[in-house]
């Protein structure tokens, strides 16, 4: 017997979890490329931060995947992936640290908005998923704040 008996609600939550899973996977791909592609002395701190964030984002993707399975869903394979993070694509100028910072901010804001939607969908129905997403939301808010701080420093110059 499924954990959430209301099939429509369970499907809604699984779909939102699946979207969150893909968002994290795409973020990992883009953080890896940015942490490798950026050039220059000024880029080093950003590269280090993105490299460290990859581990956290993979962990989030794994949590979403496990929860999808627990709710009787199926974690999709790569053929279902559709990219959407336009602002995190590698800039032509590999020294354009600000473009990457703004791309990270955009991605984190998108994740925060989606996770708030997921939290609301779970309210009163699936407290385990809700609690997990609240914790992940906190991580994303910290990432956002960190990169907003980086942007202040770069735009203040």
Steps between C-alpha positions, in 0.01 A plus 500: 500500500642841403603739775277776359168342417367792293647411159461849351681661796770231500555552125520878550765461771697244296493734199624791712770279652604387153530859384707578810720197426569626147568853624767365733654278229517792259650723768771241559588495130514879482693543825759249380543682168524840670745373762726372222450760225547824695840661460693757695609574853168665579316179406673274753263558794194449278648182351570361848151582621333342197719192526395456863133562418502214247511250784203662676296515180568133421385418852178692440441313173553169680253598772238594241560173313459289815179681591358452149562127537355491853180659369473220240634712216778424254814709487545595133806430288691746285266479199240691705737789573420844358743782572367835616780695673577744221667751733755242621641415159873565461564861396710570188754680716628246754599790727138618530458409864201732543301310234553177693412662832178638352425159347543332839273758662237439231522121545477524879200735479330254264569210736371697800177587318450138392574359845251739660239372253590141591479576873150642452391197294610270784324694776261279691573205270868403510692636795810288433551649153410843633760477777768378257428786258498760780853390591615511137336842463720624785810379314390679183433822693856483640642449148295795374621726780862401440480588130309821566797594718742413220297717261513796738878469513540476122253774413645728767833512318 
